[in-house]
Structure formats: C-alpha cells, structure tokens
C-alpha cells in the first residue's frame, strides 16, 4: 500500500496551474538554484504558488491566503497528518528564501503574445499590435525600500511611500503583458523600455506615447525590425520633405547634436546612416476638457497606400488598450490603497512578477473563453469583464486548491 503523500505535494492554485504546472515550476526552481535538498514545512514549489495566491487575495493576511490555498486537502484522506498552516513569520522567511528570481524566470518562460491569426482587434495589416507604457506603484515605507526605490518629490513635498516604476510591453488585442522591467521611480521610462527591446519581434507594430521618444531609442527599437508608431512632442523638429496623398508627409530624424549645429548655421556633413526616414501623421482631437489638441505621430511604415494616415490615427488609439491593462493590475488586482505588501526590495520585485503572472493567467483564460463563445467567428475579448473573470479565478482557487495539476509519484516528496 503506497505511503500517504506529503500534504504540500497537493498544493496548487487551481485553475491557474494550467499555465504554471508543477513540472514547469520545478524546472524553474532547479534553473534558479532554489530547489531544496531537505524537507521543509514550506517547500519552494509551494511558496511559488503561495506568492501567486497573495496576488489574487490582496485583502487577506498571510495565514488566511495559505488557508485558501490548501482548502479541502485535509479531508481527502490521502495526506500525511500533522501539517499546520505556518505562521506569518514562517511564511515571510519562506518568501525570502525563494527570492525574486524564480518568479521572474517563470514570467519570462510563460508570458508570450496570445493572439492567434483570427483574434479580433489584435492585428494591423498582418502586424501584431503591441504597446509600451509605464506605471508607478507604492511600496511599504521601510528603510530598505526607501533606500532602494526612494520617494518622488513634488510641490507639496515628497510622496508618502517609496515608489517603483514598471514599464511593460503588452499585446493590445488581448491585454497580455509579455515583458516588463522594474526599477526605482528615478529610472526613466526610456531606460526601462530599452531593457525589454529583446522581446520585440519583427512581426509586431509597437505603439508608444511621446514620453518614450528619443532619436537613440528609436534607432534601437528599429533594430528589432518591428514597425513603430510613436507620438512625439511638439518641440521635436521634423521638417517636411514631401507631402503624400493621404495627408501625411515624409521627414527624417537626425541626432540632436547635428540638428543643433544645423540650426546655428554651422555647415556640417550629415552621414546618410544618421538620417532616419519616417512618415509624420498630424491630426486634431478634442480632449476631456473640450480643448482641441494636435497629435503628431511618426512611423517607420513608409507606404501610405498600405497604411494611410487615417488608419494610423485609428491604430494609435489602441495604445489606450494597454493603459487599461495596467489599470487592471493597479486598480483591480491590487487593493484600493494600491500599496504592495512587501517590505524589502527583493520581495517587492517578487510580488510584482507574481502580479504580472496572475494577470497574464487571467487574460489567457479570458481569451480562451472569448474564442469558445462563438465557434464560427469568435468574440472580442474586450467584451468580457476582467473583474468578473478575476473573481471567477479566485473562486476556482478556493474550490480546487486541493488538487495537484499533475500526477505525483511517491518519490517526489523526498525532493522537498
């Protein structure tokens, strides 16, 4: 008769383990050197699932989240007795042992664009529509967090909490965040964007707001071979070289120092490789206050027949889809006060990666649901409620937490 399995062998996070299955988590733990050589009350695999659960139940304390995670296990009859919900201190120590790296690597292994060729709202003339944007979140006001992240300054003084900046790359049609960079609020968005450039593919068109533009970053982004549609500020000088039939015009970008010399009348030869050809699209919108505002876009798509100005203006509106994505994380997953739990910089980053992982898993479920609702044509995932989907996942966690996502051999318990 086989021996009862360790109680912790069955802990998972229900429906979300379809993406973060036991074998994948174990692979990541081995890769990051976090797999234990001896048995613990809280093995590293359990702590990974627990940190993900923390990001689903932000309003609950450490011990209460653990109770939800193991709901029903004691009553299955095949588990070793004697396991008790660990104390808050024990759970905190287990999080510290795990560290940031396994959650970061797990995100990098799992997060990828979700849209299929037929996914509604995800494509523009064969390019996958992506956007980049950033958000700042508050973290607990501890000495370690203050030293690592600092507080922002403003007219009325400093912010009440240290703050972390997150810049993400997201798929507009599915709201899936596929890459991210995390640092202090002092690190500008452009620098963080440069850290996710490796995740941009040639089949993408990437949208960005005016805060991201610089000549150097544009050149780096173009090296990915993706197409770009970025807004630029009014003070960026892009003289008209040729008007095109759709109302856009050809222009070129030059390095800042070369433009300055030319403006001062200094004769200077500009090498051809420094001249970056772009198309410029300008149009007017009415903002929330009823005031007219000019939007200027530059794009690497030079064919005005393939992508007319009006289509590019409509495309740029898709950038708001990614702002809504960040709002889903900041407003609906996080508590109303929008303050993370973690009191040390490494655990702050661990918590953020877990937030991104759980958001990605919810969005993956939503896309599958949208595609299943109408087998003939599919449903636009934007028609589904993120809040309702998140609540459904929370219910699944508490209802199914007692069932491991994959069969467990008796020998597995010795590894922990």
N, C-alpha and C positions, 0 to 999 in steps of 0.2 A: 504494500500500500504506500503510495507516494507521500512524502512528508509535506505538511502544510507549507505553503509559500510564505515568504516574509510579507507582512502587512503592506509595507511600502512598495512591493512589487506591483500592486494593482492600482497605485495612484496615477491618475492621468487627469486631463481636463476635458473629458467627454468629447463632444463633437469637434473640438479644435484639434484633437490628435490626428485627424485625417491629414493634416499638413505637418504636424510635429510629432511623428510617430516615435515609438520607443527606440527603434533601431537608429533613426536619424539622430535623436538626442544623444544616444550613446556614442555614435561616431564623432559627434561634435565634442563631447566631453573627452574622448581619447585624443582627438586632434589638438585640443587646447590644454591637455595635461591636467584635467580636473576629475578624472575617474578615480575613485578611492581604491586603495588596496585593502582596506579593512571595513568591516560593517559599521555603519553609523545609524543613529536614530533617524537622521535625515540625509539619505544618500543624495549625491549631486543631481541625479536624474529627477528625483522628487523636487528638489529645490528649483530646478528649471521650470517644471510645471507650476510650482507654487508661485514663483515670481510672475508668471503669465497670469495666474489667477488673481494676484494682487491688482493687476491692471484691469481686471474685469469687475472687481468688487472694491473700488476705491474707498467707499464709505465705511467699510468694515475693518476692524482691527486685525492684527496679525493672526491671533489664535482663531478668530471667527472664520477667516478665509481658509485656514487649514481645515477647520471642521467641515466647511462646504466642499472642500476638495476631496475629502475622504468619506463623504456622505454614503452610508449604506454598506461600507466594507465590513464592518463588524458583524453584520447579520448574514453574510454569505456562507459562513461556516467552513471556509477552506483556508482561513488565515490564522497565522500564529496569534495567540492571545498575548496580552500584556502591553501592547503598544498604546501609548497615550499621546494626546495632542501636545507637542512640545511647547515650552514657554516662549513668550515673546523674545526673551534674551537668547534662547537656543536657536530660534528661527533667524534672528538677526545675525548671529555668528555663522550660521549656515550660509546665509546670503553673502557674507564677507568672504567665506572660503571659496564660494563659487566665483565671485568677481564678475566683471563686465564681459570678459572675452567670450564665454560660451554663448551668451545671448546675441552678441554682435555677429559672431560667426554663423549662428543659426539663422539670423536675419539675412545675411549675405547668401546663405545656401538656399533659402526658400523664396525670398522676395524676387519676383521677376514679373515682367508685363503679363497681364492675364488675357487681354483681348484676343479673340480669335477673328479670322477674316470676316465673319458675319456679325461681329459685335457692334451694336448700334452706337454711334457717337464717338467711336474710338479711332477713326481713320480720316485722313485728308489726302485725297489723290494717291492712295497707296502708302502714305507715311503714317506711322503710329503717332498719335498726338500726345505729346508729353509737355510737362511744365515744371519749372523750378520756382520755389518760393521758400520763405523762411518764417519762423515763429520764435518768440521768446517766451519761456516758461519760468515760473518762480520755483525756487527750491528752499528748503528749510534754512533758517538763519543760524547756521553753526559756524564755528571758527574755520573748519576745514572747507566748507562750501564757500564761505566768504573769501578765503584766500585763493581758491581755485577759480571762482567764477566772478566775484565782485558784484557790486551794485551799480545800477545805472544812475546817472546824475541828470537832474532836470531843474527847472526854475524853482520849484518848491523844496528842493533838497534831493536826497537820494531815495531810491526805491526801498520799500520796507524789507525786501528779501533779495538775496543773491539771485542772479538770473543766468539762464543757459540759453544759447542760441542754437536752433536746429534748422538746417537747410535740407530740404528733401527734393528728390526728383520723383514726380508722380505721373501716372497714366491718367489722362483726363477722362477718358470714356468709362473707366472702371473705378476711379478714385483709389487705385492701388499705389501705395508708396513703395518704390522699388529700390531706392538708395537714399542714404542720409549721411550727414556729417554733423557732429556735435562738438560744441566748444563754448567758451565763455562768451557773454554778450559783447565783449570787447573785440572779438574776432569778427570782421565784416563778412557780410553775406557773400561777397565775391570770392573771398578766400575759401569759404566753405564749399561754394559751388565748384571751385576748381578741384576739390577733393572727390567729387562724385562724377567727374567727367569720364572716368573709365567705364561707367555704367551706361553711357550713351552709345547707341548703336546707329549704324548708317541708315537703317530703315525708319528713323524717327524724325519728326519735326518738333523742335523744342521751343516753347514759348517762355518768355521771361519779361519781368517788369523793368522799368527804367533804372532801378537801383542796382541792377546787375551789370549794366553795360560798361565796358571799357574796351579800348582797342585790343589790349593784350588778351583779355578774357575771350573776346570774340574770336580772335585768332586761335586760341587754344581749343575753343569749342568746335571750330570748323575742322580742326584736325581729326575729330571723331568721324567726319564725313556725314554727319547728320545735317539736316537743314535747320535753319534758325529763323524765328520770327520774334524779334525783341522790340520792346518800346524803348525809345530814347528820350532824353530830356531836351527841352527847347534850346539849351545852350550848346548842344552838340552840333558842330558845323558840318553840314553835308550839302555842299553846293550842287545845284542841278547840272548834270552833264547832258541829259537827253530826256525829254518828256516822252512818255509812252501812251499809246491809245487808251489805256484803261484809267488814266489819270495819275498813275504812279510815275516815278522818274528814276533814271539811273544816276548813281552817285558813287563816291569812293571814300573809304576810310583811310586816314593817314595817322601815323604815330603822332602823339601830342607834341613832341618837341619839333617835329618837322612842320606841323601846322603853325606853330608859334613863329618859327623862322619865316615862313611864307607870309604871314600876316604883317610882320615887321618889314617886309620888303627885301629880306635877305635872299639873295639868289642861291638856291640850294638844289642840287640834283636829288630827286626822289627815286630811289631804285624801284623798278617795276614790282619786285616781290613785296615791297612795303605798301603798295596800293591795293586795297581790298575792295573789289567791286561789290556793291549792294544795290538793292532797289529800295526806294523810300515810298511809303504809303502814308498820306496825311488825310485825316477826316475829323469831323466835329461830332462831339457827343454832348448831351446835357447831363450834368452831374446831379446829385441828390438835392442840392440847393437850388436847382433850376438854372444854374450858370453854365454857359457854353464853354467847352474845353476842347482843345486841339490834341488829338492823339497822333503821335508820329511813330511809325514802325519802320524798322529796317529788316530786310530779309535777304537771305542767301539764295532764294528762289528767283532767278533772273527772268524766267519765261512768264511774261504777263498773260499769255494766252492759256497756259496751263493753270496758273494761279492768279486770276485777276485781282485787282485791288479790293473790290467789294468782298470777295471770298476771303481774302487775308484779314480784312477787318472783322468779318464774322468769325473767322478762326480764332483770332486773338481773344475773343470773348470767352473761349474755352479755358483760358487761364484761370477764370474765376472758379472753375470746377475744382482746381487744386487748392484754391483758398478755402473752399467749402470742405475739402478733405482735411486740411489742417484744423479747421474748426471742429470737425467731427472728433478729432483726437483731443483738442484742447478743451472743448465745451462739454461733449457728451461722454467721453470715456473718463476724463479727469473729474474730480469733484467740483462743486460750484465755486469754491475758492481758488481753483486752478493751482494748487500747490502740491508738488510731488511729496512723497513720504521720506525719501532717503536723506540721511544726514551726513554722508560722506560723498566725495566726488565720484568715486568708482561706482558706488551703489546708485547714485543719480544716473550715471550713464547706463548701468544695468537696467534700471527702471524704464528709461526712455526706449532702449532697444525692445524691452518687453511690451511697452505701449505700441510700438510700431508693428511688432509681430502680431499682437492680438487684433489690431486694426486691420492688418493685411488678411488675417484669417476670416474675420467677419466679412470683409469685402469679397473674398473668394466665395464664401457661401452665398452672398447676395447675387453675384454674377451667375452662379450655377442655378439659383432659384429663378432668376430672370430668364435664362435661356430655356428652362424647363417649363415655364408657364405657357408658352405658345410654341409648340414644336415646329410650326410652319415658318414663323417669322421672328420669333423671339421678342422679348420685352426689353425696353431700355432700362438698364439698371437704375437710372436716375428716378424712375417711377416708384422705386421701393424705398421704404423708410429705414435709414441707418439706425435710428433709436430703437425701432421695433425689432430689427434684426439683432442688435446688440442685446436687448432684453431676452430674446429667444435663445441666444447663445448662453447667456447667464443661467437660464432655466435648465438648459441641457447639461451644463456643468454640474449643477447640484443634483440632477436626476440620474446622470450616467457616470458620475465620478468613480464609481466602484468597479468599472470595467476597463481593464487594460486594453489598449488599441491593438495589441498583437499577442499571440500565444507566448507564454513564459515557461521556459524549461526549468526544471527543479534546480539545475546547476547555476542559473542566473543569479540566484540570491546570494551566492558566495562572492560575487564580484563586488558587491556593495559593502 
